[in-house]
């Protein structure tokens, strides 16, 4: 998660959010695909079981938590785009089809 104290003096743009995808930073919410998010999260295991990683990432990208912690640091003109991006990420992480095989 971003450290809000690092960004108090400036506003984040949509592109500056550390979106959980490989490759170039997305320019708008349509650039974030659920499958990309799932690949990114599945790849970062480093010895942890995927269920643990999903729990952590779902908490990190929960729209209510993210909105409270990070949205005030986002430039006003980019806030709606960031909200849309966060919802795509969270939905990709919390999708029952993705979760079920890893929680058995």
Backbone as XML, in Angstrom:
<?xml version="1.0"?>
<chain id="A" units="angstrom">
  <residue number="1" name="UNK">
    <atom name="N" x="0.864" y="-1.174" z="0.000"/>
    <atom name="CA" x="0.000" y="0.000" z="0.000"/>
    <atom name="C" x="0.902" y="1.225" z="0.000"/>
  </residue>
  <residue number="2" name="UNK">
    <atom name="N" x="0.432" y="2.261" z="-0.617"/>
    <atom name="CA" x="1.188" y="3.505" z="-0.648"/>
    <atom name="C" x="1.258" y="4.113" z="0.742"/>
  </residue>
  <residue number="3" name="UNK">
    <atom name="N" x="2.364" y="4.745" z="1.042"/>
    <atom name="CA" x="2.526" y="5.456" z="2.303"/>
    <atom name="C" x="2.022" y="6.882" z="2.094"/>
  </residue>
  <residue number="4" name="UNK">
    <atom name="N" x="0.838" y="7.210" z="2.654"/>
    <atom name="CA" x="0.257" y="8.537" z="2.410"/>
    <atom name="C" x="1.163" y="9.696" z="2.787"/>
  </residue>
  <residue number="5" name="UNK">
    <atom name="N" x="2.009" y="9.539" z="3.784"/>
    <atom name="CA" x="2.857" y="10.650" z="4.209"/>
    <atom name="C" x="3.843" y="11.070" z="3.128"/>
  </residue>
  <residue number="6" name="UNK">
    <atom name="N" x="4.164" y="10.163" z="2.198"/>
    <atom name="CA" x="5.101" y="10.493" z="1.114"/>
    <atom name="C" x="4.482" y="11.417" z="0.079"/>
  </residue>
  <residue number="7" name="UNK">
    <atom name="N" x="3.154" y="11.524" z="0.065"/>
    <atom name="CA" x="2.494" y="12.245" z="-1.012"/>
    <atom name="C" x="1.655" y="13.426" z="-0.518"/>
  </residue>
  <residue number="8" name="UNK">
    <atom name="N" x="1.857" y="13.842" z="0.713"/>
    <atom name="CA" x="1.019" y="14.908" z="1.252"/>
    <atom name="C" x="1.188" y="16.223" z="0.514"/>
  </residue>
  <residue number="9" name="UNK">
    <atom name="N" x="2.347" y="16.452" z="-0.043"/>
    <atom name="CA" x="2.606" y="17.736" z="-0.692"/>
    <atom name="C" x="2.155" y="17.771" z="-2.146"/>
  </residue>
  <residue number="10" name="UNK">
    <atom name="N" x="1.686" y="16.655" z="-2.681"/>
    <atom name="CA" x="1.270" y="16.657" z="-4.081"/>
    <atom name="C" x="0.112" y="15.705" z="-4.280"/>
  </residue>
  <residue number="11" name="UNK">
    <atom name="N" x="-0.459" y="15.777" z="-5.431"/>
    <atom name="CA" x="-1.593" y="14.919" z="-5.745"/>
    <atom name="C" x="-1.159" y="13.794" z="-6.679"/>
  </residue>
  <residue number="12" name="UNK">
    <atom name="N" x="-1.659" y="12.608" z="-6.408"/>
    <atom name="CA" x="-1.390" y="11.458" z="-7.266"/>
    <atom name="C" x="-2.286" y="11.492" z="-8.487"/>
  </residue>
  <residue number="13" name="UNK">
    <atom name="N" x="-1.755" y="11.045" z="-9.595"/>
    <atom name="CA" x="-2.581" y="10.864" z="-10.783"/>
    <atom name="C" x="-2.992" y="9.396" z="-10.849"/>
  </residue>
  <residue number="14" name="UNK">
    <atom name="N" x="-3.912" y="9.082" z="-11.727"/>
    <atom name="CA" x="-4.323" y="7.695" z="-11.923"/>
    <atom name="C" x="-3.110" y="6.825" z="-12.237"/>
  </residue>
  <residue number="15" name="UNK">
    <atom name="N" x="-2.228" y="7.310" z="-13.089"/>
    <atom name="CA" x="-1.070" y="6.543" z="-13.529"/>
    <atom name="C" x="-0.051" y="6.308" z="-12.413"/>
  </residue>
  <residue number="16" name="UNK">
    <atom name="N" x="-0.072" y="7.129" z="-11.371"/>
    <atom name="CA" x="0.899" y="6.987" z="-10.289"/>
    <atom name="C" x="0.484" y="5.972" z="-9.230"/>
  </residue>
  <residue number="17" name="UNK">
    <atom name="N" x="-0.739" y="5.504" z="-9.278"/>
    <atom name="CA" x="-1.168" y="4.470" z="-8.337"/>
    <atom name="C" x="-0.428" y="3.184" z="-8.716"/>
  </residue>
  <residue number="18" name="UNK">
    <atom name="N" x="0.036" y="2.454" z="-7.736"/>
    <atom name="CA" x="0.775" y="1.210" z="-7.986"/>
    <atom name="C" x="-0.214" y="0.074" z="-8.259"/>
  </residue>
  <residue number="19" name="UNK">
    <atom name="N" x="-0.773" y="0.076" z="-9.450"/>
    <atom name="CA" x="-1.764" y="-0.933" z="-9.831"/>
    <atom name="C" x="-1.103" y="-2.310" z="-9.891"/>
  </residue>
  <residue number="20" name="UNK">
    <atom name="N" x="-1.785" y="-3.346" z="-9.405"/>
    <atom name="CA" x="-1.192" y="-4.690" z="-9.373"/>
    <atom name="C" x="-1.286" y="-5.403" z="-10.723"/>
  </residue>
  <residue number="21" name="UNK">
    <atom name="N" x="-0.503" y="-4.921" z="-11.670"/>
    <atom name="CA" x="-0.438" y="-5.524" z="-13.009"/>
    <atom name="C" x="1.016" y="-5.471" z="-13.473"/>
  </residue>
  <residue number="22" name="UNK">
    <atom name="N" x="1.382" y="-6.411" z="-14.335"/>
    <atom name="CA" x="2.704" y="-6.388" z="-14.950"/>
    <atom name="C" x="2.666" y="-5.447" z="-16.145"/>
  </residue>
  <residue number="23" name="UNK">
    <atom name="N" x="3.819" y="-4.922" z="-16.505"/>
    <atom name="CA" x="3.899" y="-4.088" z="-17.694"/>
    <atom name="C" x="3.739" y="-2.625" z="-17.377"/>
  </residue>
  <residue number="24" name="UNK">
    <atom name="N" x="3.475" y="-1.843" z="-18.414"/>
    <atom name="CA" x="3.352" y="-0.397" z="-18.220"/>
    <atom name="C" x="2.154" y="-0.046" z="-17.329"/>
  </residue>
  <residue number="25" name="UNK">
    <atom name="N" x="2.281" y="1.075" z="-16.666"/>
    <atom name="CA" x="1.194" y="1.537" z="-15.801"/>
    <atom name="C" x="-0.050" y="1.817" z="-16.638"/>
  </residue>
  <residue number="26" name="UNK">
    <atom name="N" x="-1.207" y="1.406" z="-16.149"/>
    <atom name="CA" x="-2.450" y="1.694" z="-16.879"/>
    <atom name="C" x="-2.677" y="3.205" z="-16.995"/>
  </residue>
  <residue number="27" name="UNK">
    <atom name="N" x="-3.262" y="3.617" z="-18.104"/>
    <atom name="CA" x="-3.598" y="5.029" z="-18.308"/>
    <atom name="C" x="-5.027" y="5.356" z="-17.918"/>
  </residue>
  <residue number="28" name="UNK">
    <atom name="N" x="-5.878" y="4.340" z="-17.863"/>
    <atom name="CA" x="-7.268" y="4.522" z="-17.460"/>
    <atom name="C" x="-7.809" y="3.169" z="-17.008"/>
  </residue>
  <residue number="29" name="UNK">
    <atom name="N" x="-8.950" y="3.146" z="-16.334"/>
    <atom name="CA" x="-9.482" y="1.895" z="-15.790"/>
    <atom name="C" x="-9.640" y="0.774" z="-16.815"/>
  </residue>
  <residue number="30" name="UNK">
    <atom name="N" x="-9.950" y="1.105" z="-18.046"/>
    <atom name="CA" x="-10.118" y="0.092" z="-19.074"/>
    <atom name="C" x="-8.842" y="-0.686" z="-19.371"/>
  </residue>
  <residue number="31" name="UNK">
    <atom name="N" x="-7.696" y="-0.154" z="-18.939"/>
    <atom name="CA" x="-6.417" y="-0.842" z="-19.130"/>
    <atom name="C" x="-6.174" y="-1.922" z="-18.073"/>
  </residue>
  <residue number="32" name="UNK">
    <atom name="N" x="-6.992" y="-1.946" z="-17.026"/>
    <atom name="CA" x="-6.826" y="-2.924" z="-15.952"/>
    <atom name="C" x="-7.784" y="-4.076" z="-16.208"/>
  </residue>
  <residue number="33" name="UNK">
    <atom name="N" x="-7.223" y="-5.257" z="-16.384"/>
    <atom name="CA" x="-8.029" y="-6.446" z="-16.633"/>
    <atom name="C" x="-7.942" y="-7.378" z="-15.422"/>
  </residue>
  <residue number="34" name="UNK">
    <atom name="N" x="-9.067" y="-8.006" z="-15.081"/>
    <atom name="CA" x="-9.079" y="-8.926" z="-13.942"/>
    <atom name="C" x="-8.008" y="-10.002" z="-14.073"/>
  </residue>
  <residue number="35" name="UNK">
    <atom name="N" x="-7.840" y="-10.528" z="-15.270"/>
    <atom name="CA" x="-6.856" y="-11.589" z="-15.471"/>
    <atom name="C" x="-5.442" y="-11.095" z="-15.185"/>
  </residue>
  <residue number="36" name="UNK">
    <atom name="N" x="-5.128" y="-9.859" z="-15.561"/>
    <atom name="CA" x="-3.812" y="-9.282" z="-15.274"/>
    <atom name="C" x="-3.579" y="-9.192" z="-13.765"/>
  </residue>
  <residue number="37" name="UNK">
    <atom name="N" x="-4.614" y="-8.757" z="-13.050"/>
    <atom name="CA" x="-4.522" y="-8.623" z="-11.596"/>
    <atom name="C" x="-4.288" y="-10.006" z="-10.983"/>
  </residue>
  <residue number="38" name="UNK">
    <atom name="N" x="-5.030" y="-10.996" z="-11.434"/>
    <atom name="CA" x="-4.898" y="-12.352" z="-10.893"/>
    <atom name="C" x="-3.504" y="-12.922" z="-11.160"/>
  </residue>
  <residue number="39" name="UNK">
    <atom name="N" x="-2.978" y="-12.679" z="-12.346"/>
    <atom name="CA" x="-1.621" y="-13.152" z="-12.661"/>
    <atom name="C" x="-0.592" y="-12.485" z="-11.758"/>
  </residue>
  <residue number="40" name="UNK">
    <atom name="N" x="-0.740" y="-11.191" z="-11.576"/>
    <atom name="CA" x="0.196" y="-10.443" z="-10.736"/>
    <atom name="C" x="0.178" y="-10.980" z="-9.308"/>
  </residue>
  <residue number="41" name="UNK">
    <atom name="N" x="-1.004" y="-11.124" z="-8.749"/>
    <atom name="CA" x="-1.145" y="-11.577" z="-7.363"/>
    <atom name="C" x="-0.689" y="-13.026" z="-7.223"/>
  </residue>
  <residue number="42" name="UNK">
    <atom name="N" x="-1.005" y="-13.861" z="-8.182"/>
    <atom name="CA" x="-0.597" y="-15.268" z="-8.127"/>
    <atom name="C" x="0.924" y="-15.399" z="-8.208"/>
  </residue>
  <residue number="43" name="UNK">
    <atom name="N" x="1.559" y="-14.488" z="-8.901"/>
    <atom name="CA" x="3.000" y="-14.529" z="-9.097"/>
    <atom name="C" x="3.766" y="-14.101" z="-7.862"/>
  </residue>
  <residue number="44" name="UNK">
    <atom name="N" x="3.174" y="-13.278" z="-7.020"/>
    <atom name="CA" x="3.937" y="-12.700" z="-5.914"/>
    <atom name="C" x="3.977" y="-13.582" z="-4.679"/>
  </residue>
  <residue number="45" name="UNK">
    <atom name="N" x="3.676" y="-14.857" z="-4.815"/>
    <atom name="CA" x="3.592" y="-15.783" z="-3.695"/>
    <atom name="C" x="4.779" y="-15.822" z="-2.765"/>
  </residue>
  <residue number="46" name="UNK">
    <atom name="N" x="5.968" y="-16.031" z="-3.290"/>
    <atom name="CA" x="7.188" y="-16.081" z="-2.491"/>
    <atom name="C" x="7.033" y="-16.965" z="-1.249"/>
  </residue>
  <residue number="47" name="UNK">
    <atom name="N" x="6.489" y="-18.161" z="-1.438"/>
    <atom name="CA" x="6.368" y="-19.110" z="-0.340"/>
    <atom name="C" x="5.052" y="-19.049" z="0.411"/>
  </residue>
  <residue number="48" name="UNK">
    <atom name="N" x="4.266" y="-18.051" z="0.186"/>
    <atom name="CA" x="2.961" y="-17.968" z="0.842"/>
    <atom name="C" x="1.940" y="-18.724" z="0.014"/>
  </residue>
  <residue number="49" name="UNK">
    <atom name="N" x="0.926" y="-19.231" z="0.694"/>
    <atom name="CA" x="-0.147" y="-19.852" z="-0.066"/>
    <atom name="C" x="-1.047" y="-18.757" z="-0.625"/>
  </residue>
  <residue number="50" name="UNK">
    <atom name="N" x="-1.603" y="-19.027" z="-1.777"/>
    <atom name="CA" x="-2.359" y="-18.004" z="-2.490"/>
    <atom name="C" x="-3.538" y="-17.483" z="-1.668"/>
  </residue>
  <residue number="51" name="UNK">
    <atom name="N" x="-4.141" y="-18.325" z="-0.871"/>
    <atom name="CA" x="-5.267" y="-17.870" z="-0.046"/>
    <atom name="C" x="-4.842" y="-16.736" z="0.884"/>
  </residue>
  <residue number="52" name="UNK">
    <atom name="N" x="-3.644" y="-16.828" z="1.449"/>
    <atom name="CA" x="-3.136" y="-15.765" z="2.323"/>
    <atom name="C" x="-2.910" y="-14.483" z="1.535"/>
  </residue>
  <residue number="53" name="UNK">
    <atom name="N" x="-2.332" y="-14.627" z="0.367"/>
    <atom name="CA" x="-2.061" y="-13.463" z="-0.478"/>
    <atom name="C" x="-3.368" y="-12.792" z="-0.873"/>
  </residue>
  <residue number="54" name="UNK">
    <atom name="N" x="-4.347" y="-13.587" z="-1.256"/>
    <atom name="CA" x="-5.647" y="-13.022" z="-1.651"/>
    <atom name="C" x="-6.292" y="-12.266" z="-0.498"/>
  </residue>
  <residue number="55" name="UNK">
    <atom name="N" x="-6.183" y="-12.805" z="0.696"/>
    <atom name="CA" x="-6.758" y="-12.125" z="1.862"/>
    <atom name="C" x="-6.101" y="-10.760" z="2.078"/>
  </residue>
  <residue number="56" name="UNK">
    <atom name="N" x="-4.788" y="-10.736" z="1.981"/>
    <atom name="CA" x="-4.039" y="-9.487" z="2.156"/>
    <atom name="C" x="-4.391" y="-8.491" z="1.053"/>
  </residue>
  <residue number="57" name="UNK">
    <atom name="N" x="-4.394" y="-8.964" z="-0.187"/>
    <atom name="CA" x="-4.659" y="-8.067" z="-1.316"/>
    <atom name="C" x="-6.107" y="-7.576" z="-1.332"/>
  </residue>
  <residue number="58" name="UNK">
    <atom name="N" x="-7.041" y="-8.428" z="-0.939"/>
    <atom name="CA" x="-8.446" y="-7.982" z="-0.862"/>
    <atom name="C" x="-8.591" y="-6.876" z="0.181"/>
  </residue>
  <residue number="59" name="UNK">
    <atom name="N" x="-7.895" y="-7.019" z="1.294"/>
    <atom name="CA" x="-7.938" y="-5.967" z="2.325"/>
    <atom name="C" x="-7.292" y="-4.687" z="1.802"/>
  </residue>
  <residue number="60" name="UNK">
    <atom name="N" x="-6.188" y="-4.820" z="1.085"/>
    <atom name="CA" x="-5.475" y="-3.658" z="0.549"/>
    <atom name="C" x="-6.314" y="-2.899" z="-0.475"/>
  </residue>
  <residue number="61" name="UNK">
    <atom name="N" x="-7.017" y="-3.632" z="-1.336"/>
    <atom name="CA" x="-7.751" y="-3.022" z="-2.434"/>
    <atom name="C" x="-9.242" y="-2.886" z="-2.155"/>
  </residue>
  <residue number="62" name="UNK">
    <atom name="N" x="-9.671" y="-3.142" z="-0.932"/>
    <atom name="CA" x="-11.073" y="-2.952" z="-0.578"/>
    <atom name="C" x="-11.449" y="-1.499" z="-0.878"/>
  </residue>
  <residue number="63" name="UNK">
    <atom name="N" x="-12.490" y="-1.286" z="-1.690"/>
    <atom name="CA" x="-12.833" y="0.091" z="-2.089"/>
    <atom name="C" x="-13.047" y="1.052" z="-0.923"/>
  </residue>
  <residue number="64" name="UNK">
    <atom name="N" x="-13.676" y="0.615" z="0.147"/>
    <atom name="CA" x="-13.913" y="1.518" z="1.286"/>
    <atom name="C" x="-12.598" y="1.907" z="1.956"/>
  </residue>
  <residue number="65" name="UNK">
    <atom name="N" x="-11.741" y="0.928" z="2.199"/>
    <atom name="CA" x="-10.453" y="1.207" z="2.849"/>
    <atom name="C" x="-9.558" y="2.060" z="1.956"/>
  </residue>
  <residue number="66" name="UNK">
    <atom name="N" x="-9.481" y="1.704" z="0.685"/>
    <atom name="CA" x="-8.641" y="2.434" z="-0.252"/>
    <atom name="C" x="-9.123" y="3.874" z="-0.391"/>
  </residue>
  <residue number="67" name="UNK">
    <atom name="N" x="-10.428" y="4.027" z="-0.490"/>
    <atom name="CA" x="-10.996" y="5.366" z="-0.636"/>
    <atom name="C" x="-10.673" y="6.232" z="0.578"/>
  </residue>
  <residue number="68" name="UNK">
    <atom name="N" x="-10.773" y="5.658" z="1.758"/>
    <atom name="CA" x="-10.492" y="6.425" z="2.969"/>
    <atom name="C" x="-9.016" y="6.781" z="3.097"/>
  </residue>
  <residue number="69" name="UNK">
    <atom name="N" x="-8.135" y="5.849" z="2.743"/>
    <atom name="CA" x="-6.707" y="6.059" z="2.964"/>
    <atom name="C" x="-6.001" y="6.797" z="1.834"/>
  </residue>
  <residue number="70" name="UNK">
    <atom name="N" x="-6.355" y="6.503" z="0.601"/>
    <atom name="CA" x="-5.573" y="6.986" z="-0.538"/>
    <atom name="C" x="-6.291" y="8.057" z="-1.360"/>
  </residue>
  <residue number="71" name="UNK">
    <atom name="N" x="-7.594" y="7.941" z="-1.499"/>
    <atom name="CA" x="-8.303" y="8.863" z="-2.393"/>
    <atom name="C" x="-8.072" y="10.339" z="-2.078"/>
  </residue>
  <residue number="72" name="UNK">
    <atom name="N" x="-7.949" y="10.725" z="-0.809"/>
    <atom name="CA" x="-7.674" y="12.146" z="-0.540"/>
    <atom name="C" x="-6.354" y="12.631" z="-1.146"/>
  </residue>
  <residue number="73" name="UNK">
    <atom name="N" x="-5.460" y="11.705" z="-1.472"/>
    <atom name="CA" x="-4.165" y="12.068" z="-2.035"/>
    <atom name="C" x="-4.181" y="12.115" z="-3.559"/>
  </residue>
  <residue number="74" name="UNK">
    <atom name="N" x="-5.307" y="11.714" z="-4.144"/>
    <atom name="CA" x="-5.431" y="11.654" z="-5.603"/>
    <atom name="C" x="-5.957" y="12.993" z="-6.120"/>
  </residue>
  <residue number="75" name="UNK">
    <atom name="N" x="-5.403" y="13.427" z="-7.233"/>
    <atom name="CA" x="-5.865" y="14.666" z="-7.860"/>
    <atom name="C" x="-7.369" y="14.572" z="-8.111"/>
  </residue>
  <residue number="76" name="UNK">
    <atom name="N" x="-8.065" y="15.658" z="-7.867"/>
    <atom name="CA" x="-9.522" y="15.678" z="-7.978"/>
    <atom name="C" x="-9.985" y="15.164" z="-9.338"/>
  </residue>
  <residue number="77" name="UNK">
    <atom name="N" x="-9.319" y="15.563" z="-10.397"/>
    <atom name="CA" x="-9.753" y="15.169" z="-11.738"/>
    <atom name="C" x="-9.559" y="13.671" z="-12.007"/>
  </residue>
  <residue number="78" name="UNK">
    <atom name="N" x="-8.765" y="12.986" z="-11.187"/>
    <atom name="CA" x="-8.514" y="11.552" z="-11.381"/>
    <atom name="C" x="-9.245" y="10.661" z="-10.382"/>
  </residue>
  <residue number="79" name="UNK">
    <atom name="N" x="-9.937" y="11.229" z="-9.441"/>
    <atom name="CA" x="-10.545" y="10.421" z="-8.374"/>
    <atom name="C" x="-11.558" y="9.407" z="-8.890"/>
  </residue>
  <residue number="80" name="UNK">
    <atom name="N" x="-12.425" y="9.782" z="-9.774"/>
    <atom name="CA" x="-13.422" y="8.833" z="-10.284"/>
    <atom name="C" x="-12.742" y="7.697" z="-11.041"/>
  </residue>
  <residue number="81" name="UNK">
    <atom name="N" x="-11.700" y="8.020" z="-11.797"/>
    <atom name="CA" x="-10.952" y="6.979" z="-12.515"/>
    <atom name="C" x="-10.291" y="6.010" z="-11.539"/>
  </residue>
  <residue number="82" name="UNK">
    <atom name="N" x="-9.721" y="6.535" z="-10.459"/>
    <atom name="CA" x="-9.075" y="5.686" z="-9.457"/>
    <atom name="C" x="-10.112" y="4.792" z="-8.783"/>
  </residue>
  <residue number="83" name="UNK">
    <atom name="N" x="-11.265" y="5.338" z="-8.454"/>
    <atom name="CA" x="-12.327" y="4.532" z="-7.848"/>
    <atom name="C" x="-12.708" y="3.388" z="-8.788"/>
  </residue>
  <residue number="84" name="UNK">
    <atom name="N" x="-12.858" y="3.678" z="-10.066"/>
    <atom name="CA" x="-13.198" y="2.635" z="-11.032"/>
    <atom name="C" x="-12.104" y="1.581" z="-11.100"/>
  </residue>
  <residue number="85" name="UNK">
    <atom name="N" x="-10.853" y="2.005" z="-11.107"/>
    <atom name="CA" x="-9.734" y="1.066" z="-11.147"/>
    <atom name="C" x="-9.683" y="0.180" z="-9.914"/>
  </residue>
  <residue number="86" name="UNK">
    <atom name="N" x="-9.896" y="0.769" z="-8.750"/>
    <atom name="CA" x="-9.898" y="0.011" z="-7.497"/>
    <atom name="C" x="-11.014" y="-1.034" z="-7.517"/>
  </residue>
  <residue number="87" name="UNK">
    <atom name="N" x="-12.172" y="-0.660" z="-8.022"/>
    <atom name="CA" x="-13.278" y="-1.613" z="-8.095"/>
    <atom name="C" x="-12.949" y="-2.782" z="-9.025"/>
  </residue>
  <residue number="88" name="UNK">
    <atom name="N" x="-12.287" y="-2.514" z="-10.131"/>
    <atom name="CA" x="-11.886" y="-3.587" z="-11.052"/>
    <atom name="C" x="-10.905" y="-4.525" z="-10.353"/>
  </residue>
  <residue number="89" name="UNK">
    <atom name="N" x="-9.919" y="-3.960" z="-9.686"/>
    <atom name="CA" x="-8.919" y="-4.773" z="-8.983"/>
    <atom name="C" x="-9.599" y="-5.618" z="-7.911"/>
  </residue>
  <residue number="90" name="UNK">
    <atom name="N" x="-10.415" y="-4.984" z="-7.089"/>
    <atom name="CA" x="-11.070" y="-5.709" z="-5.987"/>
    <atom name="C" x="-11.982" y="-6.811" z="-6.514"/>
  </residue>
  <residue number="91" name="UNK">
    <atom name="N" x="-12.733" y="-6.507" z="-7.552"/>
    <atom name="CA" x="-13.620" y="-7.528" z="-8.124"/>
    <atom name="C" x="-12.819" y="-8.693" z="-8.697"/>
  </residue>
  <residue number="92" name="UNK">
    <atom name="N" x="-11.688" y="-8.409" z="-9.292"/>
    <atom name="CA" x="-10.838" y="-9.478" z="-9.812"/>
    <atom name="C" x="-10.281" y="-10.359" z="-8.709"/>
  </residue>
  <residue number="93" name="UNK">
    <atom name="N" x="-9.954" y="-9.744" z="-7.573"/>
    <atom name="CA" x="-9.402" y="-10.494" z="-6.455"/>
    <atom name="C" x="-10.455" y="-11.278" z="-5.691"/>
  </residue>
  <residue number="94" name="UNK">
    <atom name="N" x="-11.649" y="-10.746" z="-5.612"/>
    <atom name="CA" x="-12.681" y="-11.368" z="-4.778"/>
    <atom name="C" x="-13.667" y="-12.219" z="-5.563"/>
  </residue>
  <residue number="95" name="UNK">
    <atom name="N" x="-13.436" y="-12.382" z="-6.850"/>
    <atom name="CA" x="-14.298" y="-13.187" z="-7.710"/>
    <atom name="C" x="-14.322" y="-14.635" z="-7.210"/>
  </residue>
  <residue number="96" name="UNK">
    <atom name="N" x="-15.485" y="-15.170" z="-6.973"/>
    <atom name="CA" x="-15.635" y="-16.525" z="-6.436"/>
    <atom name="C" x="-14.955" y="-17.571" z="-7.317"/>
  </residue>
  <residue number="97" name="UNK">
    <atom name="N" x="-14.990" y="-17.391" z="-8.629"/>
    <atom name="CA" x="-14.352" y="-18.361" z="-9.536"/>
    <atom name="C" x="-12.844" y="-18.418" z="-9.305"/>
  </residue>
  <residue number="98" name="UNK">
    <atom name="N" x="-12.257" y="-17.301" z="-8.957"/>
    <atom name="CA" x="-10.817" y="-17.235" z="-8.728"/>
    <atom name="C" x="-10.484" y="-17.752" z="-7.328"/>
  </residue>
  <residue number="99" name="UNK">
    <atom name="N" x="-11.320" y="-17.418" z="-6.361"/>
    <atom name="CA" x="-11.046" y="-17.774" z="-4.974"/>
    <atom name="C" x="-11.250" y="-19.252" z="-4.683"/>
  </residue>
  <residue number="100" name="UNK">
    <atom name="N" x="-12.307" y="-19.843" z="-5.213"/>
    <atom name="CA" x="-12.716" y="-21.200" z="-4.824"/>
    <atom name="C" x="-11.585" y="-22.231" z="-4.872"/>
  </residue>
  <residue number="101" name="UNK">
    <atom name="N" x="-10.827" y="-22.353" z="-5.951"/>
    <atom name="CA" x="-9.796" y="-23.397" z="-5.975"/>
    <atom name="C" x="-8.700" y="-23.197" z="-4.938"/>
  </residue>
  <residue number="102" name="UNK">
    <atom name="N" x="-8.509" y="-21.958" z="-4.477"/>
    <atom name="CA" x="-7.403" y="-21.662" z="-3.568"/>
    <atom name="C" x="-7.801" y="-21.702" z="-2.103"/>
  </residue>
  <residue number="103" name="UNK">
    <atom name="N" x="-9.090" y="-21.824" z="-1.837"/>
    <atom name="CA" x="-9.551" y="-21.822" z="-0.460"/>
    <atom name="C" x="-10.018" y="-23.207" z="-0.007"/>
  </residue>
  <residue number="104" name="UNK">
    <atom name="N" x="-9.807" y="-24.213" z="-0.829"/>
    <atom name="CA" x="-10.212" y="-25.575" z="-0.476"/>
    <atom name="C" x="-9.246" y="-26.191" z="0.515"/>
  </residue>
</chain>
